[in-house]
Structure formats: C-alpha cells, structure tokens
C-alpha cells in the first residue's frame, strides 16, 4: 500500500471518529453510511471509505468516555479552584 493510500485510510478513520464523537457529545444525529467525498481518485476514495468503515462502536465509545471524563474533571477543578487560564 502506498503512503498516500495509507494517509487516505487514516484520514477516513480520523474524520469518522471526529464527526461521530462530536455528534454524540452534542446529542446530534450521525449517519455513518453517508461517507463524505475525500478524493476524485477512485483508489484514494476507496481507501478513505475503508478507513471510515473500520471504526467500531467501541472506538467511538472509548473516545466519548474520554471526552466526558475530561469535561467532568475540568468542571470539578473549576468548581474547586475557580476560573483558570486568566479567565
């Protein structure tokens, strides 16, 4: 597999993770069957599609849980110590 194909595969995975996690964090609908256009090159798009479809439910859940833990920790710190970063 060429490096551009590997990049397209990783880009597909990363884009799906980002979009689906964002949708779940904001209680928005997300349809993983709607794969966005990545390239007009059929091979590059094919690898992007494979990357997009390689994301499993557990991948999404782990990322969402991590985001929730981070948000909860920030809120607890803010409550205990007040605003941070000069805010």
Secondary structure, DSSP 8 states (H G I E B T S, - for coil): --HHHHHHHHHHHHHHHHHHHHHHHTT----TT------SSHHHHHHHHHHHHT--HHHHHHHHHHHHHHHHHHHHHHHHH---TT-
